[in-house]
């Protein structure tokens, strides 16, 4: 069992949990992920590592409560424990040989972008960060990003905070202004990453995207997380999660990720916590 030592609600739908997992914390690097199960009957869900503390033996995850498993996880509190917390899995973000990078995060994807930006910054790389959100009320990790980069650009769709517009508009502006990047790293919703890659391609800027497709075992055995990159089948859990954004088949990825949406919606409506059910049975 893995104990929750800290819980923080970053906004109404996004939660930060710090989990006691010393063996994971010992090996974790930016860009890698874990797979958790709340209890023995829960589904296995991958989440990118948002931070780690090797001395404390803890790993931080940040997630949006959108499905059954993440809502169950979000309902837990400090002192509670979860059944499984496996990792670190996947390949870490490659920070070698870079002098200047631009890290682009969208929504809750900023939680994944932050540790990579921090790793680049700590390695002496010049880092520009573009963080995008729908509106001011869901902005997360602003101060953390500012401490982990040289230039920080905050965008909101409605203009309620920072600059109005999509992250791609700011990226286009920076590229047209002559900013030279060794790499652009984009992390967020699939459409956002797709359009970031489309923005950088005319400028011939190497672009990396972090993919989080449907995943089961996290070891390359099930094949559920397969993606097509450069015409070849890759497995996000062992070959990724970082891939060349100019080579990813985003249409296929979006289709595969939508396969279980109807079932997820049905499960969320019909699921009842076993403890709640026991209480109702006793009342009857």
C-alpha positions, 0 to 999 in steps of 0.5 A, spaced: 500 500 500 502 507 498 500 512 503 498 519 501 502 524 505 499 530 502 493 533 498 492 539 494 486 541 490 489 546 484 483 548 481 476 545 482 478 539 477 485 538 478 488 535 484 495 534 487 497 528 491 504 526 494 505 519 495 510 515 499 513 510 494 521 510 496 523 505 490 519 509 485 522 516 488 529 513 488 529 512 480 524 517 477 526 522 472 522 527 468 518 525 463 517 518 466 510 515 468 507 511 473 501 506 473 496 506 479 490 502 482 486 505 487 484 498 490 484 491 487 478 491 483 480 498 480 482 499 473 490 501 471 491 508 470 497 511 467 499 518 470 506 522 468 510 523 474 509 531 476 515 531 481 519 527 486 523 527 492 528 522 493 530 524 500 523 523 503 521 517 498 515 521 495 512 522 488 508 527 486 502 526 481 497 531 478 491 529 475 484 531 472 478 528 475 475 526 469 473 518 469 471 513 474 478 511 477 481 519 477 474 521 481 476 515 486 483 517 487 481 524 488 476 522 493 482 520 498 485 524 503 491 525 506 493 518 510 489 514 506 493 509 501 492 506 494 493 499 492 498 499 486 503 505 484 508 502 479 514 505 476 518 509 474 516 507 467 517 509 460 523 513 457 525 520 461 525 526 457 532 527 453 535 533 456 542 532 453 545 536 448 540 542 448 542 549 449 535 552 448 528 549 448 521 551 448 516 547 453 509 548 451 503 545 456 496 545 455 491 545 461 493 539 466 498 537 461 502 543 464 503 538 470 507 534 466 511 539 462 513 542 469 518 537 471 521 537 464 522 544 464 525 544 471 530 538 468 532 542 462 533 549 467 537 545 472 541 542 466 543 550 464 539 550 458 535 556 456 528 555 457 522 558 454 515 556 457 508 557 454 502 555 458 495 555 456 489 554 459 481 556 458 481 561 463 484 564 469 480 560 474 484 553 472 491 556 471 496 551 475 503 551 477 504 559 475 509 560 480 513 553 479 514 555 472 516 562 473 522 559 477 524 553 472 524 557 466 527 564 463 521 566 459 514 565 461 508 566 457 501 564 460 495 564 455 488 563 456 483 562 451 478 567 453 483 573 455 481 573 463 489 572 465 495 573 461 495 574 454 489 571 450 490 566 445 492 559 444 499 556 445 500 555 438 499 563 436 504 565 441 509 559 439 508 562 432 510 569 434 516 567 437 518 563 431 517 568 427 521 573 431 527 569 430 527 565 436 532 559 435 530 553 439 534 546 439 527 543 441 520 544 442 517 540 447 509 539 447 505 536 452 497 537 453 491 535 449 492 531 443 489 536 438 494 541 441 500 537 440 498 536 433 497 543 432 504 545 435 507 540 431 504 543 425 506 550 427 514 548 428 514 544 422 515 550 417 521 552 421 524 545 421 524 545 429 525 538 432 519 537 436 517 532 441 510 530 444 509 526 450 503 521 448 498 518 453 494 513 449 490 507 452 495 503 456 494 496 461 500 493 463 505 498 461 511 493 459 509 493 452 506 486 453 498 488 451 499 492 445 494 497 448 498 503 447 501 502 440 502 508 436 504 509 429 510 514 428 514 515 422 509 509 419 512 504 424 508 501 430 511 504 437 509 502 444 508 508 448 509 505 455 516 502 453 518 506 446 515 513 449 512 516 452 516 522 448 516 521 440 517 526 434 511 530 433 512 531 426 512 523 425 506 521 429 499 519 426 495 523 430 488 521 427 489 514 428 491 516 436 485 520 437 481 515 434 484 509 438 483 514 445 476 515 443 474 507 443 472 507 450 469 513 451 461 511 451 463 505 456 467 510 461 461 515 461 456 509 462 460 506 468 461 513 471 453 514 471 452 507 474 458 506 479 457 506 486 462 506 492 462 499 495 462 502 502 456 507 500 452 500 497 453 497 504 450 503 508 444 502 503 443 495 504 443 496 511 438 501 511 434 496 507 
